[in-house]
Amino acid sequence: MKQTERANFGSKLGIILATAGSAVGLGNVWRFPYMTGQNGGAAFILIYFACVLILAIPCMISEFIIGRRGQANAVRSFEKIGGRGWKIIGVMGVITGFLICSFYSVVSGWCLEYIYASVAGQLEGNPDYVRTYYNAFVSSPWKPLLCLVVFLLMTHLIIVRGVERGIEKASKLMMPVLFVLLIGIVAASCMLPGASNGISYMFKPDWQSVSSGVFLSALGQAFFSLSLGMGCLVTYASYFNRQTDLTKASIQIALIDSLIAILAGLMIFPAAFAVGVSPDSGPSLVFITLPNVFREAFAAVPAVSYVVAIMFYALLTLAALTSLISLHEVCTSYLHEELHISRHRGAIIVTAICLVLGVLCSLSLGAYPEIQLFGMSLFDLFDYVTSQYLMPIGGFLTCLLLGWFVPKPISRDEFTNGGTLRGQFFTIYFFLVRYVCPIAILFIFLHQFGVL
């Protein structure tokens, strides 16, 4: 495909919202608030922001440079800028896209079920009832599969419409709605009696809790939260025009992602502390703990409890959808360009593969737990392989490529938009991506395996 034929995002707002949508996902809701509360509150947030500055933003700029310079899918972009051997990073990104799409769409589908359950009033009951409802749903041989199919079809319909009419248009609609829903729930949560305890728990700095493990956790959260190392940012950057300021875009996207993560904490902790519950993390927080929290916290006004629950799962659905779109696009653009088939046909192939793998992941969690590899359910295996290996290794190799092998003038040219920007921070960026970021990612990798 010729460069002049390549699609582009139609506006700066579209670039920011689409790419921020890629970064914002379920992890912002079920992981960041928990980590903040367990690792020193405001102290962790400050450390996290520092990690975003020294690790996440330089890595994001690097992926933007590769994508815009390559003007192609992730695999071809890495090959164009680094040579044939470096396309392995793009291949890893495509594999990551397929694997995450498969298991992430399973959990995303659960959000649709819980919207229906909230509307139908089926989550009204004591904690044991809500837990039983969750277990029964996950173990069902067909309900999770139906939700999975619906969610993947929603993603597919956006992808086949293309970059500007599909991804950008959907992001311009969904991201503002996500913000409105989030702010609405935060307002309701913070007005509860006893909410100040939850706010204090999240924002009161506890420097005595800060250890080397907290720093490494913050590094890991900064890396994983912004979709680094999985090909999404490279693919999206290939749709950027030459006028896009890569540094400014990276900072804006990081700020949006961090703001949503903090607002998620303000949504969860005040309500949880108002009813005396200590929030956990992961799916159990979203699908077991929070339905009880919202029901008890707003028990005096049942109508508010009813509306907040619906808004919350609608919020989760939007966050999951914006992330899934970017992962699907990594795979679709690769098949479209490398197999020389239409975008529509490429999207169908990706959706079909993710549907088959997603069904197996879903069944391995519930109806057929004997579906395992290496002693793990397929769901857990895909999660483990992508987060423990593919993403950190992809990010590490990307930093090595930009820091040590790509000629410095090429990086400077993209950083300054061909010399039209001053680029006064290029020296700092290049130092970070050459020395600091690879070491930081290596520390994350070792920390995940208990070495550090």
C-alpha positions in Angstrom: 0.0 0.0 0.0 1.3 3.4 -0.9 1.8 6.0 1.8 -0.5 8.4 0.0 -3.3 5.9 0.1 -3.1 5.3 3.9 -5.9 6.4 6.1 -5.4 9.1 8.7 -7.2 10.4 11.7 -9.2 13.4 10.7 -8.5 15.7 13.6 -6.2 16.3 16.6 -9.1 15.6 19.0 -9.7 12.3 17.2 -6.0 11.3 17.6 -6.0 12.1 21.4 -9.4 10.5 22.2 -8.8 7.3 20.1 -5.3 6.8 21.5 -6.4 7.6 25.0 -9.3 5.1 24.5 -6.7 2.5 23.6 -5.0 3.1 27.0 -8.1 3.4 29.2 -9.5 0.0 30.1 -10.7 -2.2 32.8 -7.3 -2.1 34.6 -7.9 1.6 35.3 -10.9 0.6 37.4 -10.0 -2.6 39.0 -6.2 -2.3 39.5 -5.1 1.3 39.9 -7.3 2.3 42.9 -6.5 -0.9 44.7 -2.7 -0.4 44.2 -3.0 3.2 45.3 -4.7 2.2 48.6 -2.3 -0.6 49.3 0.9 1.3 48.5 0.8 4.6 50.4 -2.1 6.5 48.9 -0.9 9.9 47.6 2.7 8.7 48.0 2.0 6.0 45.4 0.3 8.5 43.1 3.3 10.8 43.1 5.6 7.9 42.4 3.3 6.8 39.7 3.3 10.2 38.0 7.1 10.2 38.2 7.2 6.8 36.5 4.8 8.0 33.8 7.3 10.9 33.1 10.5 8.9 33.0 9.1 5.6 31.5 5.7 5.7 30.0 5.8 9.0 28.0 9.3 8.3 26.4 8.2 4.7 25.5 5.0 6.1 24.0 6.9 8.7 22.0 9.2 5.9 20.7 6.2 3.8 19.5 4.7 6.9 17.9 8.0 7.6 16.1 8.1 4.0 14.7 4.4 4.0 13.6 4.4 7.4 11.9 7.7 6.8 10.3 6.7 3.4 9.0 3.2 4.4 7.8 2.2 0.7 8.0 1.0 -2.0 10.3 3.2 -2.8 13.4 5.2 -5.6 11.8 6.1 -3.6 8.6 6.7 -0.4 10.6 9.4 -2.1 12.8 10.9 -3.6 9.7 11.0 -0.3 7.8 12.7 1.6 10.6 15.0 -1.1 12.0 15.5 -3.8 9.3 14.2 -7.3 8.8 15.4 -8.7 12.1 13.4 -6.1 14.2 10.1 -7.0 12.7 9.9 -9.7 15.4 8.7 -6.9 17.8 5.8 -6.2 15.5 5.0 -9.9 15.2 5.0 -10.1 19.0 2.5 -7.2 19.0 0.2 -8.9 16.6 0.3 -12.1 18.7 -0.4 -10.1 21.8 -3.3 -8.4 20.0 -4.9 -11.8 19.2 -4.4 -13.2 22.7 -5.6 -10.2 24.6 -8.5 -9.7 22.3 -9.5 -13.3 23.0 -9.6 -13.2 26.8 -10.3 -9.5 27.3 -13.5 -9.8 25.2 -14.7 -12.5 27.6 -14.6 -10.2 30.6 -15.9 -7.3 28.5 -18.9 -9.4 27.6 -19.6 -9.9 31.3 -20.1 -6.1 31.5 -23.0 -6.4 29.1 -24.6 -9.1 31.3 -24.3 -6.9 34.3 -25.9 -4.0 32.5 -28.9 -6.2 31.8 -28.8 -7.6 35.4 -28.8 -4.1 36.8 -31.6 -2.9 34.6 -33.7 -6.0 35.5 -32.9 -5.6 39.2 -31.3 -9.0 39.4 -28.4 -7.9 41.6 -30.5 -7.0 44.6 -29.5 -9.2 47.5 -27.0 -10.0 50.1 -23.3 -10.5 49.4 -23.7 -14.3 49.2 -26.4 -13.9 46.6 -24.3 -11.6 44.4 -21.4 -14.1 44.6 -23.7 -17.0 43.7 -25.1 -15.0 40.8 -21.5 -14.3 39.5 -20.5 -18.0 39.8 -23.6 -19.2 38.2 -23.2 -16.8 35.3 -19.5 -17.6 34.7 -20.2 -21.4 34.9 -23.1 -21.2 32.4 -22.2 -23.0 29.1 -24.0 -20.4 27.0 -24.6 -17.0 28.7 -21.0 -15.8 28.7 -20.6 -17.0 25.2 -23.6 -14.9 24.0 -22.2 -11.8 25.7 -18.7 -12.5 24.1 -20.2 -12.8 20.6 -22.2 -9.5 21.1 -19.1 -7.6 22.3 -16.9 -8.9 19.5 -19.5 -8.0 16.9 -19.8 -4.4 18.4 -16.0 -4.1 18.0 -16.1 -5.6 14.5 -18.7 -3.2 13.3 -16.6 -0.2 14.3 -13.4 -1.6 12.9 -14.9 -2.3 9.4 -15.9 1.3 9.0 -12.3 2.3 8.9 -10.0 4.7 10.8 -11.8 8.0 10.5 -15.4 6.9 10.1 -15.1 4.0 12.5 -12.4 4.2 15.2 -12.2 8.0 15.4 -15.9 8.6 15.2 -16.6 6.0 17.9 -13.9 7.4 20.2 -15.3 10.9 19.9 -18.6 9.6 21.1 -17.6 7.1 23.7 -14.8 8.9 25.5 -16.9 12.0 26.5 -19.7 9.7 27.6 -17.3 7.7 29.6 -16.1 10.9 31.4 -19.7 12.0 32.1 -20.6 8.6 33.6 -17.5 8.5 35.7 -17.9 12.0 37.0 -21.6 11.3 37.8 -20.7 8.3 39.9 -17.8 10.1 41.6 -20.2 12.9 42.6 -22.7 10.4 44.0 -20.0 8.4 45.8 -18.3 11.4 47.4 -21.6 12.8 48.8 -22.2 9.7 50.9 -21.8 9.8 54.7 -18.3 8.6 55.7 -17.0 9.1 52.2 -14.2 11.3 53.5 -12.6 8.2 55.0 -12.3 6.7 51.6 -10.9 9.9 50.1 -8.4 10.1 52.9 -7.4 6.4 52.4 -6.6 7.1 48.8 -5.0 10.5 49.0 -3.3 10.7 52.4 0.4 10.0 51.8 1.8 7.2 53.8 5.5 7.3 53.2 6.2 4.6 55.7 4.5 2.1 53.3 6.8 3.1 50.5 9.4 0.4 49.7 11.4 -0.7 46.7 8.4 -2.9 45.9 6.1 0.1 45.7 8.4 1.8 43.2 8.5 -1.3 41.0 4.7 -1.7 41.3 4.3 2.0 40.1 6.7 1.3 37.2 4.7 -1.7 36.2 1.4 0.2 36.4 2.7 3.1 34.4 3.9 0.6 31.7 0.8 -1.6 31.4 -1.8 1.2 31.9 -0.8 3.0 28.7 -0.9 0.0 26.3 2.8 -0.1 25.8 4.6 -3.0 24.1 1.6 -4.4 22.3 1.6 -2.7 18.9 -1.5 -0.6 19.5 0.3 2.7 19.7 2.5 1.9 16.7 -0.5 1.0 14.6 -2.5 4.2 15.7 0.6 6.4 15.1 0.7 5.1 11.5 -2.5 7.0 11.0 -1.1 10.3 12.4 -0.3 13.1 10.0 3.0 15.0 9.9 1.6 17.9 11.9 0.9 15.8 15.0 3.2 16.9 17.9 4.2 13.5 19.2 5.4 14.8 22.5 2.4 16.9 23.3 0.1 14.0 22.2 1.9 11.6 24.5 1.6 13.9 27.5 -2.1 14.6 26.9 -2.9 10.9 26.5 -0.9 10.0 29.7 -2.8 12.8 31.6 -6.2 11.5 30.4 -5.4 7.9 31.4 -4.1 8.9 34.8 -7.1 11.2 35.4 -9.5 8.4 34.7 -7.6 6.0 37.0 -7.7 8.6 39.9 -11.4 9.3 39.2 -12.0 5.5 39.4 -10.5 5.5 42.8 -12.8 8.4 43.9 -15.7 6.4 42.5 -14.8 3.2 44.5 -13.2 4.1 47.8 -15.7 6.6 49.2 -18.6 4.2 48.6 -16.7 1.3 49.9 -15.6 3.0 53.1 -19.2 4.4 53.6 -20.3 0.8 54.1 -17.2 -0.5 55.8 -15.8 -2.6 52.9 -12.2 -2.9 52.0 -12.0 -3.1 48.2 -10.0 -5.8 46.5 -8.9 -5.9 42.9 -9.7 -7.6 39.6 -12.9 -9.2 38.5 -14.0 -9.9 42.0 -14.0 -6.2 42.8 -16.1 -5.3 39.7 -18.6 -8.2 39.7 -18.9 -9.2 43.3 -17.8 -6.5 45.7 -19.1 -3.3 44.0 -22.7 -4.5 43.4 -23.0 -4.9 47.2 -21.2 -1.6 47.9 -23.5 0.4 45.6 -26.6 -1.4 47.0 -25.7 -0.7 50.7 -24.2 2.7 50.2 -27.3 4.1 48.5 -29.8 2.0 50.4 -31.6 5.1 51.7 -32.4 6.1 48.1 -32.9 2.8 46.1 -33.5 4.7 42.8 -30.0 6.2 43.1 -28.5 2.8 43.7 -30.3 1.4 40.7 -29.1 4.2 38.4 -25.5 4.2 39.7 -25.2 0.4 39.1 -26.4 0.8 35.5 -24.0 3.8 34.9 -21.1 1.9 36.4 -21.4 -1.1 34.1 -22.1 1.1 31.1 -18.8 2.9 32.0 -17.0 -0.4 32.2 -18.4 -1.4 28.8 -17.2 1.7 27.1 -13.7 1.4 28.7 -13.4 -2.2 27.6 -14.7 -1.4 24.1 -12.2 1.4 23.4 -9.3 -0.9 24.4 -10.6 -3.8 22.4 -11.0 -1.7 19.3 -7.3 -0.8 19.3 -6.2 -4.4 19.9 -8.5 -5.6 17.0 -7.0 -2.9 14.8 -3.5 -4.1 15.3 -4.4 -7.5 13.9 -6.8 -6.2 11.2 -4.2 -3.8 9.8 -1.6 -6.5 9.7 -3.8 -9.0 7.8 -5.2 -6.2 5.5 -1.7 -5.0 4.4 0.4 -8.2 4.5 -2.1 -10.6 2.9 -3.3 -7.9 0.5 -6.9 -8.4 1.3 -9.7 -5.9 1.9 -10.0 -4.3 5.4 -13.5 -5.8 5.7 -12.2 -9.3 5.0 -9.2 -8.9 7.4 -11.6 -7.8 10.1 -13.8 -10.8 9.6 -10.7 -13.1 9.9 -9.6 -11.4 13.2 -13.1 -11.5 14.7 -13.5 -15.2 13.8 -10.1 -16.2 15.3 -10.8 -14.1 18.5 -14.3 -15.6 18.7 -12.9 -19.2 18.6 -10.2 -18.5 21.1 -12.5 -16.4 23.3 -15.1 -19.2 23.5 -12.3 -21.6 24.6 -11.1 -19.0 27.2 -14.7 -18.5 28.5 -15.4 -22.3 28.8 -12.0 -22.8 30.5 -13.1 -20.4 33.3 -16.5 -22.0 33.9 -18.3 -24.8 32.2 -15.2 -26.8 31.1 -12.4 -26.1 33.6 -10.5 -29.1 32.2 -9.6 -27.0 29.1 -6.1 -26.2 30.2 -2.5 -25.8 29.0 0.5 -26.0 31.3 -1.7 -26.4 34.3 -3.6 -23.1 33.6 -6.9 -22.2 32.1 -6.6 -20.7 28.7 -7.9 -17.4 30.1 -5.1 -17.3 32.7 -2.5 -18.6 30.3 -3.2 -15.9 27.7 -3.1 -13.2 30.4 0.1 -14.6 31.8 2.0 -14.9 28.5 1.0 -11.4 27.3 1.6 -9.5 30.6 4.6 -11.4 31.9 6.5 -11.9 28.6 5.3 -10.4 25.4 4.5 -6.8 26.5 7.7 -6.3 28.7 10.0 -7.9 26.1 8.3 -5.9 23.3 8.7 -2.6 25.2 12.4 -3.5 26.1 13.3 -4.2 22.5 11.6 -1.1 21.2 13.7 1.0 23.5 16.9 -0.8 22.4 15.9 -0.2 18.8 15.2 3.5 19.1 18.0 4.1 21.6 20.9 2.2 20.0 20.2 1.1 16.4 18.0 3.7 14.6 20.1 6.6 13.4 19.6 9.5 15.8 18.7 12.0 13.0 15.7 9.9 12.1 14.3 10.0 15.7 15.0 13.7 15.8 13.2 14.3 12.5 10.1 12.6 13.8 10.3 14.2 17.2 10.5 17.7 15.6 8.1 17.0 12.7 10.8 17.5 10.2 12.3 20.4 12.0 9.1 22.5 12.3 9.1 22.1 16.1 11.9 23.2 18.4 12.3 19.8 20.0 14.1 21.3 23.1 13.3 18.1 25.0 14.8 15.7 22.5 18.1 15.3 24.3 16.2 14.3 27.5 13.9 12.0 25.6 16.8 10.3 23.9 18.7 9.8 27.2 15.7 8.3 28.8 14.8 5.9 26.0 18.5 4.9 25.6 19.4 4.3 29.2 16.6 4.7 31.7 13.6 3.0 30.1 15.3 -0.3 29.2 16.6 -0.6 32.7 13.2 0.3 34.2 11.4 -2.3 32.0 14.0 -4.9 32.9 13.3 -4.2 36.6 9.6 -4.6 35.9 10.2 -8.0 34.2 12.4 -9.3 37.1 10.0 -7.9 39.7 7.1 -9.9 38.2 9.1 -13.1 38.7 10.1 -12.2 42.3 13.7 -11.6 41.5 13.6 -8.1 42.8 
